Amino acid sequence: MTAHSEYGTLKKVFIKSPEAAFKNQQLIDDQWMDLHYLGRPNFEQSKAEYQEFESLLKSQGSEIMYFSENETVSMDSIYCRDASILTDSGVIICHMGKGQRIPEPKACQIDYEKHGIPILGEITAPGTIEGGDVAWLDEKTLAIAHGYRTNDEGFRQIQDILAPIGVDVIQVDLPHYKGVGDVFHLMSIFSPVDKHKAVVYSPLMPVRFREELLRREISLIEVPEEEFESMACNVLAIAPSQCIMVKGNPVTKQRLREAECTVLEYAGEDISVKGGGGPTCLTRPLLRG
C-alpha cells in the first residue's frame, strides 16, 4: 500500500460532491464566469453526472471519503486533487496558483486532521503548487511542473519537504499555451495508467520530459488533436491498465484498448469539460495497492 503511485489499485480516495462544492444553481451562476469555466454548469445535470462517476469508483471497491462543504471555498473545490499532495509520510498542503482557490488547502486540511491523517508539510507564499501539476513516476520520483499554477519557489519548498523521506523530484517546464487564465496542469498532458503505459498529448509535452518517459520505457498512448479539448488526456487509473475517462473521446478510448487497457466512461460535460477538470482532478487518491 502506497500513496506514491498514479496507477496502483485505488484503495482509498477523497472526493467532493457537487452538493458540497457547487451547492446550488445560484452559486454556479454567480461564480462560473469569474472562474473561467468554458460554460455554465447545470446543477441537476452535474449531480447526475457525478453519481455516474462515483458509481464507477465504488464498483471497483474503492473506499470513498468525502471532503466537507466549506463556506470559504469556490465551486472549483470539486477538483479536489489540486489542494494537496499525498505521500506515505503524510499530506503536503498546497498553496494554490489560482487566486480564487487559495482557501481550498486549509479547508482540506481540516478534513485530513479530522480523519487523523498526518500533515507532512505546507507550501507557503510566495511558493505556489497545485496537485494537478504533480505526478508520481515511481515510488521514489515525483514529477512537478513549472507553469502558471506552480512556480520555482513552490518547487524548492516541496523539494525540501521530500528530501528527508528519500523522494527525488524532477521539474517539467510547461508551455504558455492559452496563458495565465487557462486551466493547464502537468496532468493535462500526462496520465499514467500502468508502470509502462501513459496517456499523453505530445504536441504540448516538453521534449526533455517526453524523452525521460521513453528512457523509462513508458509506452506513450497518444491523444489526437481533436480530442485534447474534450479531456481525453485526463485519465484516472483505478488499477493497473484499468481506467476511467470522460465520454466522447473514441479515438483515445480505442488506443487505450489496443494497449490492453480496460476503459470505463462517464458523461462529464458539466462536471469535467466545462470546468477543465477530468477524473484525476475530481479525486484525491490516498492509498493504492
C-alpha positions in Angstrom: 0.0 0.0 0.0 1.4 3.4 -1.0 0.5 6.9 -1.8 3.4 7.1 -4.3 1.6 5.8 -7.3 -0.7 7.1 -10.1 -1.7 3.6 -11.4 -1.8 1.1 -8.5 -5.2 -0.3 -7.4 -7.2 2.5 -5.9 -7.9 1.5 -2.3 -8.9 4.8 -0.6 -9.8 8.1 -2.2 -11.2 11.5 -1.2 -13.8 13.2 -3.4 -16.0 16.2 -3.1 -19.6 16.1 -4.4 -21.4 18.8 -6.4 -23.7 19.3 -3.4 -20.7 20.2 -1.3 -18.8 22.2 -4.0 -21.4 23.7 -6.4 -24.1 23.8 -3.6 -26.9 25.1 -5.8 -27.6 26.7 -9.2 -27.3 30.3 -7.8 -23.8 29.8 -6.6 -22.8 28.3 -10.0 -24.4 31.3 -11.8 -22.5 33.7 -9.5 -19.1 32.1 -10.0 -18.6 30.2 -13.3 -17.6 33.1 -15.4 -15.2 34.6 -12.9 -13.5 31.2 -12.5 -13.1 30.9 -16.3 -15.3 27.9 -17.0 -16.0 27.2 -20.6 -19.7 27.1 -20.0 -22.3 27.4 -17.2 -22.8 24.0 -15.5 -26.3 22.9 -14.7 -26.6 21.8 -11.1 -29.1 19.0 -11.6 -27.1 17.6 -14.5 -23.9 17.9 -12.5 -25.4 15.8 -9.8 -26.4 13.1 -12.3 -23.0 13.0 -13.9 -21.3 12.9 -10.6 -23.5 10.0 -9.4 -22.4 8.0 -12.5 -18.7 8.9 -11.9 -18.9 8.0 -8.2 -20.6 4.7 -9.0 -17.6 3.7 -11.2 -15.3 4.3 -8.2 -17.4 2.3 -5.9 -17.8 -0.6 -8.4 -14.1 -1.2 -8.1 -14.2 -1.5 -4.3 -12.5 1.8 -3.5 -13.2 3.2 -0.1 -14.7 6.7 -0.6 -14.1 9.6 1.8 -15.7 13.0 1.4 -14.4 16.5 1.7 -16.8 18.7 3.6 -18.8 21.7 2.5 -16.9 24.8 3.4 -18.0 28.4 3.1 -14.6 29.8 2.3 -14.1 27.9 -1.0 -15.4 28.3 -4.5 -17.1 25.8 -6.8 -13.7 24.9 -8.1 -13.2 22.9 -4.9 -14.9 19.9 -6.7 -11.5 19.5 -8.4 -10.0 18.2 -5.1 -6.7 16.8 -6.3 -5.2 20.3 -6.6 -5.2 21.3 -2.9 -2.9 18.7 -1.5 -0.2 16.1 -2.3 -0.2 12.7 -0.7 3.0 10.9 0.5 3.5 7.8 2.6 4.7 10.1 5.4 1.6 12.4 5.3 -0.1 15.2 3.4 1.6 18.2 1.8 -0.8 21.1 2.0 -0.5 23.2 -1.3 -0.6 26.9 -1.9 -2.7 27.5 -5.0 -1.6 29.3 -8.1 -5.1 30.4 -8.9 -6.1 33.2 -6.6 -9.7 32.2 -6.2 -8.7 28.8 -4.9 -6.3 29.9 -2.2 -8.7 28.9 0.7 -9.0 25.3 -0.5 -5.9 23.7 1.0 -6.8 24.9 4.5 -10.3 23.6 4.1 -9.0 20.2 3.1 -6.6 20.2 6.0 -9.5 20.4 8.4 -10.8 17.1 6.9 -7.5 15.4 6.9 -6.9 16.3 10.6 -10.5 15.2 11.5 -9.7 11.7 10.0 -6.3 11.5 11.8 -4.2 11.8 8.6 -0.9 13.4 9.4 0.4 16.6 7.8 4.0 16.3 6.5 4.4 19.9 5.4 2.9 23.0 3.8 3.8 25.2 0.8 3.7 28.9 1.7 3.7 32.1 -0.3 5.4 33.2 -2.4 5.6 29.5 -3.4 2.7 28.0 -5.4 1.9 24.4 -6.3 -1.3 22.6 -7.3 -1.8 18.9 -7.2 -2.7 18.7 -10.9 0.9 19.7 -11.6 2.3 16.7 -9.7 2.6 13.1 -10.7 4.5 10.1 -9.4 6.7 8.4 -12.0 7.7 5.7 -9.5 7.7 5.3 -5.7 10.8 7.5 -5.3 10.4 10.0 -8.1 7.8 12.9 -8.3 7.4 15.0 -11.5 6.5 18.6 -10.7 5.5 21.2 -13.3 6.8 24.7 -13.7 3.9 26.7 -15.1 1.3 29.3 -14.2 0.0 27.3 -11.3 3.3 26.0 -9.8 6.3 28.2 -9.5 10.0 27.7 -8.8 9.6 28.6 -5.1 6.9 26.0 -4.7 9.2 23.5 -6.3 12.0 24.4 -3.9 9.8 24.1 -0.9 8.4 20.7 -1.8 11.9 19.5 -2.7 13.0 20.4 0.9 10.0 18.6 2.3 10.5 15.4 0.3 14.3 15.1 0.6 14.3 13.7 4.2 11.9 10.9 3.1 14.1 9.9 0.1 11.9 11.2 -2.7 13.6 12.8 -5.8 11.8 15.5 -7.8 12.2 16.4 -11.4 10.9 19.7 -12.8 8.8 19.8 -16.0 8.6 23.1 -17.8 5.1 23.7 -19.2 4.3 25.7 -22.3 2.5 29.1 -22.3 -0.4 27.5 -24.3 -3.5 29.7 -23.7 -2.0 31.8 -21.0 -2.3 32.6 -17.3 -6.1 32.3 -17.1 -6.3 28.8 -18.6 -6.6 25.5 -16.7 -3.4 23.8 -17.7 -1.6 21.4 -15.5 1.0 18.7 -16.0 -1.8 16.1 -15.9 -3.5 17.9 -18.7 -0.9 16.3 -21.0 0.2 13.2 -18.9 -1.8 10.5 -17.2 0.0 7.3 -16.1 -2.3 4.2 -16.5 0.3 1.5 -15.7 4.0 1.1 -14.8 5.0 1.2 -18.5 1.9 3.0 -20.0 0.8 6.6 -20.0 -1.7 8.7 -21.9 0.0 11.8 -23.4 -0.6 14.8 -25.6 2.7 15.1 -27.3 2.2 18.5 -29.1 2.3 20.3 -25.7 4.8 18.0 -24.0 8.2 19.3 -23.1 10.9 17.4 -25.1 13.1 16.7 -22.1 10.1 15.2 -20.1 8.9 13.1 -23.1 12.4 11.8 -23.6 12.6 10.9 -19.9 9.4 8.9 -20.2 10.8 7.0 -23.1 14.0 6.4 -21.2 11.9 4.8 -18.5 10.4 2.5 -21.2 6.9 4.0 -20.8 4.7 3.4 -23.8 3.0 6.6 -24.9 -0.7 6.4 -25.8 -1.2 9.4 -27.9 -4.2 11.7 -27.7 -5.3 13.1 -31.1 -5.6 16.9 -31.5 -9.4 16.7 -31.9 -9.8 15.1 -28.5 -7.5 17.2 -26.4 -10.0 19.9 -25.5 -12.6 17.2 -24.6 -10.3 15.9 -21.9 -9.1 12.7 -23.5 -5.7 13.1 -21.8 -7.1 13.4 -18.3 -7.5 9.7 -17.5 -7.7 8.2 -14.0 -6.2 4.8 -13.4 -8.1 2.8 -10.8 -5.9 -0.3 -11.2 -3.0 -1.2 -13.5 -4.3 -0.9 -17.1 -7.9 -0.1 -15.8 -9.0 3.5 -16.1 -11.9 6.0 -16.1 -12.2 8.7 -18.8 -14.8 11.3 -20.0 -17.2 10.0 -22.6 -16.8 11.4 -26.1 -13.2 10.5 -26.9 -13.5 7.4 -29.1 -10.0 7.5 -30.7 -8.2 7.7 -27.4 -10.5 5.0 -26.0 -9.7 2.7 -28.8 -6.0 3.4 -28.4 -6.2 2.5 -24.7 -8.0 -0.7 -25.6 -5.3 -1.5 -28.2 -2.8 -1.0 -25.3 -4.7 -3.7 -23.4 -6.4 -1.3 -21.0 -9.9 -1.6 -19.7 -11.8 1.6 -20.1 -14.8 2.9 -18.1 -16.5 6.1 -19.1 -18.8 8.7 -17.5 -20.7 11.7 -19.0 -18.7 14.7 -17.8 -19.9 17.7 -19.8 -20.9 19.7 -16.7 -18.6 18.4 -14.0 -15.5 18.0 -16.2 -15.4 19.6 -19.6 -16.9 23.0 -18.6 -14.5 23.4 -15.7 -11.5 21.8 -17.2 -11.3 19.1 -14.6 -11.3 15.4 -15.6 -11.4 12.3 -13.4 -7.9 12.8 -12.0 -8.9 16.3 -10.9 -12.1 15.0 -9.3 -10.2 12.7 -6.9 -7.5 12.9 -4.3 -6.2 9.3 -4.0 -4.9 8.4 -0.6 -3.7 4.8 -1.0 -3.1 2.5 -3.8 -2.2 -1.2 -3.7 
